[in-house]
Amino acid sequence: MTEYLLSVHHGGPETLPPAEEIQSVFEAVDRFNTKVQEAGAWVFAGGLMPIEQSTTVDNTGDRPIVTDGPYAESKEYLGGFWVIQAPDLDAALEWAKEASKACRGRVEVRPFQGE
């Protein structure tokens, strides 16, 4: 089985569902999570706090630099992810279709190296 990263990208607050619909999104994602777990494809998943709560560490020079905020300025950011096991890309894409529907966002599918 190959492990795949299913990553959810957001384009900012204007791309998120309205506040009154957020609970139904959480419930749909919970149902999706349960389905993935019951199918034995679950490895790990997590939702991330808003991009404003990120911190960047750069220790590539003479001394580390710690900066509040994201690494790069972008209109899109990673909002959450799943790591799943699937026999092939087609199976991972089927999971991603369901994940996208549940979270109401675009989902990128990428295999891990060495798989």
The first five atom37 places (N, CA, C, CB, O) and aatype in JSON, in Angstrom:
{
  "aatype": [12, 16, 6, 18, 10, 10, 15, 19, 8, 8, 7, 7, 14, 6, 16, 10, 14, 14, 0, 6, 6, 9, 5, 15, 19, 13, 6, 0, 19, 3, 1, 13, 2, 16, 11, 19, 5, 6, 0, 7, 0, 17, 19, 13, 0, 7, 7, 10, 12, 14, 9, 6, 5, 15, 16, 16, 19, 3, 2, 16, 7, 3, 1, 14, 9, 19, 16, 3, 7, 14, 18, 0, 6, 15, 11, 6, 18, 10, 7, 7, 13, 17, 19, 9, 5, 0, 14, 3, 10, 3, 0, 0, 10, 6, 17, 0, 11, 6, 0, 15, 11, 0, 4, 1, 7, 1, 19, 6, 19, 1, 14, 13, 5, 7, 6],
  "atom_mask": [
    [1, 1, 1, 1, 1],
    [1, 1, 1, 1, 1],
    [1, 1, 1, 1, 1],
    [1, 1, 1, 1, 1],
    [1, 1, 1, 1, 1],
    [1, 1, 1, 1, 1],
    [1, 1, 1, 1, 1],
    [1, 1, 1, 1, 1],
    [1, 1, 1, 1, 1],
    [1, 1, 1, 1, 1],
    [1, 1, 1, 0, 1],
    [1, 1, 1, 0, 1],
    [1, 1, 1, 1, 1],
    [1, 1, 1, 1, 1],
    [1, 1, 1, 1, 1],
    [1, 1, 1, 1, 1],
    [1, 1, 1, 1, 1],
    [1, 1, 1, 1, 1],
    [1, 1, 1, 1, 1],
    [1, 1, 1, 1, 1],
    [1, 1, 1, 1, 1],
    [1, 1, 1, 1, 1],
    [1, 1, 1, 1, 1],
    [1, 1, 1, 1, 1],
    [1, 1, 1, 1, 1],
    [1, 1, 1, 1, 1],
    [1, 1, 1, 1, 1],
    [1, 1, 1, 1, 1],
    [1, 1, 1, 1, 1],
    [1, 1, 1, 1, 1],
    [1, 1, 1, 1, 1],
    [1, 1, 1, 1, 1],
    [1, 1, 1, 1, 1],
    [1, 1, 1, 1, 1],
    [1, 1, 1, 1, 1],
    [1, 1, 1, 1, 1],
    [1, 1, 1, 1, 1],
    [1, 1, 1, 1, 1],
    [1, 1, 1, 1, 1],
    [1, 1, 1, 0, 1],
    [1, 1, 1, 1, 1],
    [1, 1, 1, 1, 1],
    [1, 1, 1, 1, 1],
    [1, 1, 1, 1, 1],
    [1, 1, 1, 1, 1],
    [1, 1, 1, 0, 1],
    [1, 1, 1, 0, 1],
    [1, 1, 1, 1, 1],
    [1, 1, 1, 1, 1],
    [1, 1, 1, 1, 1],
    [1, 1, 1, 1, 1],
    [1, 1, 1, 1, 1],
    [1, 1, 1, 1, 1],
    [1, 1, 1, 1, 1],
    [1, 1, 1, 1, 1],
    [1, 1, 1, 1, 1],
    [1, 1, 1, 1, 1],
    [1, 1, 1, 1, 1],
    [1, 1, 1, 1, 1],
    [1, 1, 1, 1, 1],
    [1, 1, 1, 0, 1],
    [1, 1, 1, 1, 1],
    [1, 1, 1, 1, 1],
    [1, 1, 1, 1, 1],
    [1, 1, 1, 1, 1],
    [1, 1, 1, 1, 1],
    [1, 1, 1, 1, 1],
    [1, 1, 1, 1, 1],
    [1, 1, 1, 0, 1],
    [1, 1, 1, 1, 1],
    [1, 1, 1, 1, 1],
    [1, 1, 1, 1, 1],
    [1, 1, 1, 1, 1],
    [1, 1, 1, 1, 1],
    [1, 1, 1, 1, 1],
    [1, 1, 1, 1, 1],
    [1, 1, 1, 1, 1],
    [1, 1, 1, 1, 1],
    [1, 1, 1, 0, 1],
    [1, 1, 1, 0, 1],
    [1, 1, 1, 1, 1],
    [1, 1, 1, 1, 1],
    [1, 1, 1, 1, 1],
    [1, 1, 1, 1, 1],
    [1, 1, 1, 1, 1],
    [1, 1, 1, 1, 1],
    [1, 1, 1, 1, 1],
    [1, 1, 1, 1, 1],
    [1, 1, 1, 1, 1],
    [1, 1, 1, 1, 1],
    [1, 1, 1, 1, 1],
    [1, 1, 1, 1, 1],
    [1, 1, 1, 1, 1],
    [1, 1, 1, 1, 1],
    [1, 1, 1, 1, 1],
    [1, 1, 1, 1, 1],
    [1, 1, 1, 1, 1],
    [1, 1, 1, 1, 1],
    [1, 1, 1, 1, 1],
    [1, 1, 1, 1, 1],
    [1, 1, 1, 1, 1],
    [1, 1, 1, 1, 1],
    [1, 1, 1, 1, 1],
    [1, 1, 1, 1, 1],
    [1, 1, 1, 0, 1],
    [1, 1, 1, 1, 1],
    [1, 1, 1, 1, 1],
    [1, 1, 1, 1, 1],
    [1, 1, 1, 1, 1],
    [1, 1, 1, 1, 1],
    [1, 1, 1, 1, 1],
    [1, 1, 1, 1, 1],
    [1, 1, 1, 1, 1],
    [1, 1, 1, 0, 1],
    [1, 1, 1, 1, 1]
  ],
  "atom_positions": [
    [[0.83, -1.18, 0.0], [0.0, 0.0, 0.0], [0.88, 1.25, 0.0], [-0.95, 0.0, 1.21], [1.9, 1.3, 0.69]],
    [[0.5, 2.21, -0.76], [1.2, 3.49, -0.82], [0.5, 4.48, 0.1], [1.24, 4.02, -2.28], [-0.72, 4.48, 0.23]],
    [[1.3, 5.33, 0.74], [0.71, 6.4, 1.55], [0.61, 7.65, 0.7], [1.56, 6.66, 2.83], [1.52, 7.98, -0.07]],
    [[-0.52, 8.35, 0.85], [-0.8, 9.57, 0.11], [-1.16, 10.69, 1.08], [-1.94, 9.36, -0.91], [-1.79, 10.46, 2.11]],
    [[-0.75, 11.89, 0.73], [-1.16, 13.08, 1.45], [-2.33, 13.69, 0.69], [0.01, 14.11, 1.61], [-2.21, 14.01, -0.49]],
    [[-3.45, 13.84, 1.38], [-4.6, 14.56, 0.83], [-4.63, 15.89, 1.56], [-5.96, 13.75, 1.0], [-4.99, 15.95, 2.74]],
    [[-4.26, 16.96, 0.88], [-4.17, 18.25, 1.55], [-5.29, 19.18, 1.09], [-2.81, 18.9, 1.28], [-5.63, 19.23, -0.09]],
    [[-5.84, 19.9, 2.05], [-6.95, 20.82, 1.82], [-6.39, 22.24, 1.79], [-8.06, 20.67, 2.92], [-5.74, 22.68, 2.74]],
    [[-6.64, 22.94, 0.71], [-6.14, 24.3, 0.57], [-7.29, 25.29, 0.62], [-5.34, 24.45, -0.73], [-8.35, 25.06, 0.04]],
    [[-7.06, 26.38, 1.31], [-8.05, 27.45, 1.41], [-7.5, 28.69, 0.73], [-8.43, 27.75, 2.88], [-6.28, 28.9, 0.7]],
    [[-8.38, 29.49, 0.21], [-7.97, 30.72, -0.46], [-8.24, 31.95, 0.37], [0.0, 0.0, 0.0], [-8.26, 33.06, -0.16]],
    [[-8.46, 31.78, 1.65], [-8.75, 32.92, 2.51], [-10.16, 32.84, 3.05], [0.0, 0.0, 0.0], [-10.93, 31.97, 2.65]],
    [[-10.5, 33.74, 3.96], [-11.82, 33.7, 4.6], [-12.99, 33.72, 3.63], [-11.95, 34.85, 5.54], [-14.03, 33.12, 3.9]],
    [[-12.82, 34.39, 2.5], [-13.93, 34.48, 1.55], [-14.24, 33.16, 0.86], [-13.62, 35.52, 0.51], [-15.3, 33.02, 0.26]],
    [[-13.33, 32.18, 0.93], [-13.57, 30.89, 0.29], [-14.13, 29.86, 1.27], [-12.28, 30.37, -0.31], [-14.52, 28.76, 0.86]],
    [[-14.18, 30.19, 2.54], [-14.71, 29.27, 3.54], [-16.23, 29.33, 3.56], [-14.14, 29.59, 4.93], [-16.81, 30.36, 3.22]],
    [[-16.88, 28.24, 3.96], [-18.33, 28.27, 4.08], [-18.76, 29.32, 5.11], [-18.87, 26.88, 4.48], [-18.0, 29.62, 6.04]],
    [[-19.95, 29.87, 4.96], [-20.44, 30.84, 5.95], [-20.49, 30.21, 7.35], [-21.85, 31.35, 5.55], [-20.64, 29.0, 7.49]],
    [[-20.37, 31.05, 8.36], [-20.32, 30.59, 9.76], [-21.49, 29.66, 10.11], [-20.33, 31.79, 10.71], [-21.31, 28.69, 10.84]],
    [[-22.66, 29.95, 9.58], [-23.83, 29.13, 9.92], [-23.77, 27.73, 9.28], [-25.12, 29.84, 9.48], [-24.56, 26.86, 9.64]],
    [[-22.86, 27.51, 8.34], [-22.72, 26.2, 7.7], [-21.51, 25.41, 8.19], [-22.63, 26.39, 6.21], [-21.34, 24.25, 7.83]],
    [[-20.67, 26.03, 9.0], [-19.43, 25.38, 9.45], [-19.71, 24.07, 10.19], [-18.63, 26.32, 10.34], [-19.01, 23.08, 9.98]],
    [[-20.71, 24.06, 11.06], [-21.01, 22.85, 11.83], [-21.35, 21.68, 10.91], [-22.15, 23.1, 12.8], [-20.95, 20.55, 11.18]],
    [[-22.09, 21.94, 9.85], [-22.42, 20.85, 8.93], [-21.18, 20.36, 8.18], [-23.49, 21.3, 7.92], [-21.1, 19.18, 7.84]],
    [[-20.21, 21.24, 7.92], [-18.94, 20.82, 7.32], [-18.18, 19.93, 8.29], [-18.08, 22.06, 6.92], [-17.67, 18.88, 7.9]],
    [[-18.1, 20.34, 9.56], [-17.41, 19.52, 10.57], [-18.04, 18.13, 10.65], [-17.46, 20.21, 11.95], [-17.34, 17.13, 10.75]],
    [[-19.36, 18.07, 10.62], [-20.06, 16.79, 10.7], [-19.77, 15.93, 9.48], [-21.58, 17.02, 10.84], [-19.58, 14.72, 9.61]],
    [[-19.74, 16.53, 8.29], [-19.43, 15.78, 7.07], [-18.0, 15.25, 7.11], [-19.64, 16.67, 5.82], [-17.75, 14.12, 6.69]],
    [[-17.08, 16.06, 7.6], [-15.69, 15.61, 7.71], [-15.57, 14.48, 8.73], [-14.76, 16.79, 8.1], [-14.83, 13.53, 8.51]],
    [[-16.29, 14.57, 9.84], [-16.29, 13.49, 10.83], [-16.81, 12.19, 10.21], [-17.16, 13.88, 12.06], [-16.25, 11.12, 10.46]],
    [[-17.87, 12.27, 9.41], [-18.39, 11.06, 8.75], [-17.35, 10.5, 7.77], [-19.72, 11.38, 8.0], [-17.16, 9.29, 7.7]],
    [[-16.69, 11.38, 7.02], [-15.65, 10.94, 6.11], [-14.51, 10.27, 6.88], [-15.11, 12.13, 5.28], [-14.03, 9.21, 6.48]],
    [[-14.07, 10.89, 7.98], [-12.99, 10.32, 8.79], [-13.35, 8.91, 9.26], [-12.7, 11.22, 10.0], [-12.53, 8.0, 9.2]],
    [[-14.56, 8.75, 9.73], [-15.02, 7.44, 10.21], [-14.98, 6.41, 9.08], [-16.45, 7.54, 10.79], [-14.56, 5.28, 9.28]],
    [[-15.43, 6.81, 7.9], [-15.44, 5.9, 6.74], [-14.01, 5.47, 6.37], [-16.12, 6.58, 5.53], [-13.77, 4.3, 6.1]],
    [[-13.07, 6.42, 6.37], [-11.68, 6.1, 6.05], [-11.09, 5.16, 7.1], [-10.83, 7.41, 5.95], [-10.39, 4.21, 6.77]],
    [[-11.4, 5.42, 8.37], [-10.9, 4.56, 9.45], [-11.47, 3.15, 9.33], [-11.25, 5.16, 10.82], [-10.73, 2.17, 9.44]],
    [[-12.77, 3.05, 9.1], [-13.41, 1.74, 9.0], [-12.91, 0.95, 7.8], [-14.92, 1.9, 8.92], [-12.92, -0.28, 7.82]],
    [[-12.47, 1.65, 6.74], [-11.96, 0.99, 5.54], [-10.5, 0.55, 5.71], [-12.09, 1.91, 4.34], [-9.96, -0.15, 4.86]],
    [[-9.87, 0.97, 6.81], [-8.48, 0.62, 7.06], [-7.49, 1.46, 6.26], [0.0, 0.0, 0.0], [-6.32, 1.09, 6.16]],
    [[-7.94, 2.58, 5.7], [-7.07, 3.44, 4.9], [-6.47, 4.58, 5.73], [-7.84, 4.01, 3.73], [-5.57, 5.28, 5.26]],
    [[-6.94, 4.75, 6.94], [-6.54, 5.87, 7.8], [-5.12, 5.69, 8.31], [-7.51, 6.02, 8.98], [-4.77, 4.62, 8.81]],
    [[-4.3, 6.74, 8.2], [-3.0, 6.78, 8.85], [-3.0, 7.91, 9.87], [-1.86, 6.97, 7.81], [-2.7, 7.69, 11.05]],
    [[-3.35, 9.12, 9.42], [-3.34, 10.29, 10.3], [-4.05, 11.42, 9.59], [-1.89, 10.69, 10.7], [-4.08, 11.46, 8.36]],
    [[-4.62, 12.34, 10.36], [-5.24, 13.53, 9.78], [-5.22, 14.66, 10.8], [-6.7, 13.23, 9.32], [-5.09, 14.43, 12.0]],
    [[-5.35, 15.86, 10.3], [-5.41, 17.0, 11.21], [-5.83, 18.27, 10.5], [0.0, 0.0, 0.0], [-5.51, 18.49, 9.34]],
    [[-6.56, 19.08, 11.23], [-6.9, 20.41, 10.76], [-5.94, 21.4, 11.39], [0.0, 0.0, 0.0], [-5.5, 21.21, 12.53]],
    [[-5.61, 22.44, 10.68], [-4.65, 23.41, 11.16], [-5.33, 24.7, 11.6], [-3.62, 23.71, 10.07], [-6.39, 25.07, 11.08]],
    [[-4.72, 25.37, 12.54], [-5.21, 26.66, 12.99], [-5.02, 27.66, 11.84], [-4.45, 27.14, 14.28], [-4.29, 27.38, 10.9]],
    [[-5.68, 28.82, 11.91], [-5.56, 29.8, 10.83], [-4.1, 30.19, 10.56], [-6.37, 31.05, 11.16], [-3.26, 30.14, 11.46]],
    [[-3.82, 30.57, 9.33], [-2.48, 30.91, 8.88], [-1.85, 32.02, 9.72], [-2.5, 31.33, 7.42], [-0.63, 32.08, 9.84]],
    [[-2.66, 32.88, 10.3], [-2.14, 33.97, 11.12], [-1.45, 33.46, 12.38], [-3.27, 34.91, 11.5], [-0.69, 34.2, 13.01]],
    [[-1.69, 32.22, 12.75], [-1.08, 31.65, 13.95], [0.2, 30.88, 13.65], [-2.07, 30.74, 14.64], [0.73, 30.18, 14.52]],
    [[0.7, 31.0, 12.43], [1.93, 30.28, 12.08], [3.17, 31.07, 12.49], [1.96, 29.99, 10.58], [3.13, 32.28, 12.69]],
    [[4.27, 30.35, 12.62], [5.59, 30.91, 12.9], [6.57, 30.24, 11.96], [6.0, 30.71, 14.41], [6.5, 29.03, 11.74]],
    [[7.49, 31.01, 11.41], [8.48, 30.47, 10.48], [9.86, 30.49, 11.14], [8.49, 31.28, 9.16], [10.25, 31.49, 11.75]],
    [[10.58, 29.39, 11.01], [11.94, 29.28, 11.54], [12.89, 29.07, 10.37], [12.05, 28.1, 12.58], [12.69, 28.17, 9.55]],
    [[13.92, 29.9, 10.28], [14.95, 29.78, 9.25], [16.3, 29.65, 9.93], [14.92, 31.0, 8.27], [16.85, 30.63, 10.43]],
    [[16.84, 28.45, 9.94], [18.14, 28.21, 10.55], [19.15, 27.78, 9.48], [18.03, 27.13, 11.66], [19.97, 26.89, 9.7]],
    [[19.07, 28.44, 8.32], [19.98, 28.11, 7.22], [21.2, 29.02, 7.18], [19.23, 28.19, 5.9], [22.12, 28.79, 6.39]],
    [[21.21, 30.05, 8.0], [22.34, 30.98, 8.02], [23.19, 30.8, 9.27], [0.0, 0.0, 0.0], [23.27, 29.71, 9.82]],
    [[23.81, 31.89, 9.7], [24.69, 31.87, 10.86], [23.95, 31.65, 12.17], [25.47, 33.15, 10.94], [24.49, 31.07, 13.11]],
    [[22.7, 32.1, 12.22], [21.9, 31.93, 13.43], [20.43, 31.81, 13.03], [22.11, 33.12, 14.44], [20.03, 32.3, 11.98]],
    [[19.64, 31.16, 13.87], [18.22, 30.97, 13.53], [17.46, 32.3, 13.59], [17.56, 29.96, 14.49], [17.71, 33.16, 14.43]],
    [[16.51, 32.42, 12.66], [15.62, 33.58, 12.64], [14.2, 33.03, 12.78], [15.78, 34.44, 11.31], [13.76, 32.18, 12.0]],
    [[13.5, 33.54, 13.78], [12.12, 33.13, 14.04], [11.23, 34.32, 13.74], [11.93, 32.62, 15.53], [11.42, 35.41, 14.29]],
    [[10.25, 34.1, 12.85], [9.38, 35.18, 12.39], [7.93, 34.78, 12.57], [9.68, 35.52, 10.92], [7.54, 33.67, 12.22]],
    [[7.13, 35.68, 13.11], [5.69, 35.45, 13.18], [5.12, 35.45, 11.76], [4.99, 36.51, 14.06], [5.49, 36.28, 10.93]],
    [[4.22, 34.51, 11.51], [3.55, 34.49, 10.22], [4.04, 33.38, 9.32], [0.0, 0.0, 0.0], [4.99, 32.66, 9.64]],
    [[3.39, 33.26, 8.17], [3.69, 32.17, 7.24], [5.04, 32.38, 6.54], [2.59, 32.05, 6.19], [5.57, 33.48, 6.52]],
    [[5.56, 31.29, 5.99], [6.83, 31.3, 5.27], [6.75, 32.2, 4.03], [7.23, 29.87, 4.86], [7.64, 33.01, 3.78]],
    [[5.68, 32.06, 3.28], [5.51, 32.83, 2.04], [4.16, 33.51, 2.04], [5.66, 31.92, 0.8], [3.18, 32.98, 2.56]],
    [[4.11, 34.68, 1.46], [2.83, 35.36, 1.3], [2.11, 34.72, 0.12], [3.02, 36.91, 1.1], [2.67, 34.61, -0.97]],
    [[0.9, 34.32, 0.34], [0.14, 33.63, -0.69], [-1.34, 33.83, -0.43], [0.49, 32.13, -0.73], [-1.76, 34.06, 0.7]],
    [[-2.12, 33.74, -1.48], [-3.57, 33.82, -1.32], [-4.12, 32.5, -0.79], [-4.25, 34.17, -2.66], [-5.2, 32.47, -0.2]],
    [[-3.4, 31.42, -1.01], [-3.84, 30.11, -0.56], [-2.96, 29.61, 0.56], [-3.84, 29.11, -1.72], [-1.79, 29.99, 0.67]],
    [[-3.53, 28.76, 1.4], [-2.77, 28.18, 2.5], [-3.33, 26.8, 2.83], [-2.8, 29.09, 3.74], [-4.47, 26.48, 2.5]],
    [[-2.49, 26.0, 3.48], [-2.88, 24.66, 3.88], [-3.79, 24.75, 5.1], [-1.64, 23.79, 4.19], [-3.42, 25.34, 6.11]],
    [[-4.97, 24.17, 4.99], [-5.93, 24.24, 6.08], [-6.03, 22.95, 6.89], [0.0, 0.0, 0.0], [-6.44, 22.97, 8.05]],
    [[-5.65, 21.85, 6.28], [-5.7, 20.56, 6.96], [-5.28, 19.47, 6.0], [0.0, 0.0, 0.0], [-5.0, 19.73, 4.83]],
    [[-5.24, 18.23, 6.49], [-4.75, 17.14, 5.65], [-5.16, 15.8, 6.21], [-3.23, 17.2, 5.51], [-5.55, 15.67, 7.37]],
    [[-5.06, 14.81, 5.35], [-5.17, 13.4, 5.72], [-3.95, 12.69, 5.16], [-6.5, 12.76, 5.18], [-3.46, 13.05, 4.09]],
    [[-3.47, 11.71, 5.87], [-2.5, 10.76, 5.33], [-3.25, 9.44, 5.28], [-1.15, 10.67, 6.21], [-3.73, 8.94, 6.3]],
    [[-3.34, 8.88, 4.08], [-4.09, 7.64, 3.9], [-3.2, 6.59, 3.23], [-5.36, 7.89, 3.06], [-2.14, 6.9, 2.69]],
    [[-3.65, 5.35, 3.3], [-3.03, 4.26, 2.54], [-4.01, 3.85, 1.46], [-2.66, 3.05, 3.47], [-5.21, 3.7, 1.71]],
    [[-3.49, 3.67, 0.26], [-4.34, 3.24, -0.86], [-3.49, 2.37, -1.78], [-4.94, 4.47, -1.64], [-2.28, 2.55, -1.87]],
    [[-4.13, 1.42, -2.46], [-3.37, 0.53, -3.33], [-2.77, 1.22, -4.56], [-4.26, -0.58, -3.79], [-1.76, 0.76, -5.1]],
    [[-3.39, 2.34, -4.99], [-2.88, 3.05, -6.16], [-3.48, 4.46, -6.2], [-3.22, 2.28, -7.47], [-4.32, 4.82, -5.38]],
    [[-3.01, 5.25, -7.17], [-3.46, 6.63, -7.28], [-4.96, 6.72, -7.52], [-2.72, 7.33, -8.41], [-5.62, 7.6, -6.97]],
    [[-5.51, 5.82, -8.32], [-6.95, 5.87, -8.59], [-7.76, 5.74, -7.31], [-7.35, 4.77, -9.58], [-8.75, 6.45, -7.12]],
    [[-7.35, 4.83, -6.44], [-8.06, 4.66, -5.16], [-7.9, 5.9, -4.29], [-7.54, 3.42, -4.41], [-8.85, 6.32, -3.63]],
    [[-6.69, 6.49, -4.28], [-6.47, 7.72, -3.5], [-7.33, 8.85, -4.04], [-4.99, 8.12, -3.54], [-7.85, 9.66, -3.26]],
    [[-7.49, 8.93, -5.36], [-8.33, 9.98, -5.95], [-9.79, 9.81, -5.57], [-8.18, 9.97, -7.47], [-10.51, 10.8, -5.39]],
    [[-10.24, 8.57, -5.45], [-11.62, 8.34, -5.01], [-11.83, 8.86, -3.58], [-11.98, 6.82, -5.08], [-12.84, 9.5, -3.29]],
    [[-10.84, 8.59, -2.7], [-10.92, 9.14, -1.34], [-10.91, 10.66, -1.39], [-9.76, 8.62, -0.47], [-11.66, 11.31, -0.65]],
    [[-10.08, 11.24, -2.23], [-9.97, 12.69, -2.32], [-11.28, 13.32, -2.8], [-8.83, 13.08, -3.26], [-11.64, 14.4, -2.34]],
    [[-11.98, 12.66, -3.69], [-13.28, 13.17, -4.15], [-14.25, 13.28, -2.98], [-13.88, 12.26, -5.26], [-14.96, 14.27, -2.84]],
    [[-14.26, 12.24, -2.15], [-15.14, 12.28, -0.98], [-14.68, 13.32, 0.04], [-15.19, 10.9, -0.32], [-15.5, 14.01, 0.64]],
    [[-13.37, 13.44, 0.22], [-12.82, 14.43, 1.15], [-13.18, 15.84, 0.71], [-11.3, 14.28, 1.27], [-13.56, 16.67, 1.53]],
    [[-13.05, 16.11, -0.57], [-13.35, 17.43, -1.12], [-14.82, 17.78, -0.9], [-13.01, 17.48, -2.6], [-15.15, 18.91, -0.54]],
    [[-15.68, 16.81, -1.12], [-17.12, 17.03, -0.91], [-17.4, 17.33, 0.56], [-17.94, 15.79, -1.38], [-18.16, 18.24, 0.88]],
    [[-16.77, 16.56, 1.45], [-17.02, 16.71, 2.89], [-16.54, 18.07, 3.41], [-16.33, 15.6, 3.67], [-17.26, 18.73, 4.16]],
    [[-15.34, 18.48, 3.01], [-14.79, 19.72, 3.57], [-15.11, 20.94, 2.72], [-13.29, 19.59, 3.71], [-14.77, 22.07, 3.09]],
    [[-15.75, 20.73, 1.59], [-16.14, 21.82, 0.68], [-14.94, 22.64, 0.24], [-17.15, 22.73, 1.35], [-14.98, 23.87, 0.18]],
    [[-13.87, 21.92, -0.08], [-12.66, 22.59, -0.55], [-11.9, 21.7, -1.51], [0.0, 0.0, 0.0], [-12.17, 20.5, -1.62]],
    [[-10.94, 22.3, -2.2], [-10.11, 21.53, -3.11], [-9.12, 20.69, -2.31], [-9.35, 22.47, -4.08], [-8.62, 21.11, -1.27]],
    [[-8.85, 19.49, -2.81], [-7.95, 18.56, -2.14], [-6.86, 18.14, -3.13], [-8.72, 17.31, -1.6], [-7.15, 17.64, -4.22]],
    [[-5.62, 18.35, -2.75], [-4.48, 17.92, -3.55], [-4.06, 16.52, -3.08], [-3.29, 18.92, -3.43], [-4.04, 16.24, -1.89]],
    [[-3.73, 15.66, -4.03], [-3.32, 14.29, -3.73], [-1.86, 14.14, -4.15], [-4.22, 13.23, -4.48], [-1.48, 14.45, -5.28]],
    [[-1.03, 13.67, -3.2], [0.39, 13.49, -3.52], [0.93, 12.27, -2.79], [1.21, 14.76, -3.15], [0.75, 12.14, -1.58]],
    [[1.58, 11.35, -3.53], [2.19, 10.19, -2.87], [3.44, 10.59, -2.1], [2.53, 9.1, -3.89], [4.11, 11.56, -2.46]],
    [[3.75, 9.83, -1.06], [4.99, 10.04, -0.31], [6.14, 9.43, -1.11], [4.89, 9.4, 1.11], [5.94, 8.49, -1.88]],
    [[7.33, 9.96, -0.93], [8.52, 9.42, -1.58], [8.8, 8.01, -1.08], [9.74, 10.33, -1.33], [8.51, 7.68, 0.07]],
    [[9.35, 7.2, -1.95], [9.76, 5.87, -1.56], [8.62, 4.88, -1.46], [0.0, 0.0, 0.0], [8.82, 3.75, -1.01]],
    [[7.49, 5.28, -1.85], [6.32, 4.37, -1.77], [6.1, 3.69, -3.1], [5.04, 5.14, -1.35], [5.18, 2.89, -3.24]]
  ]
}
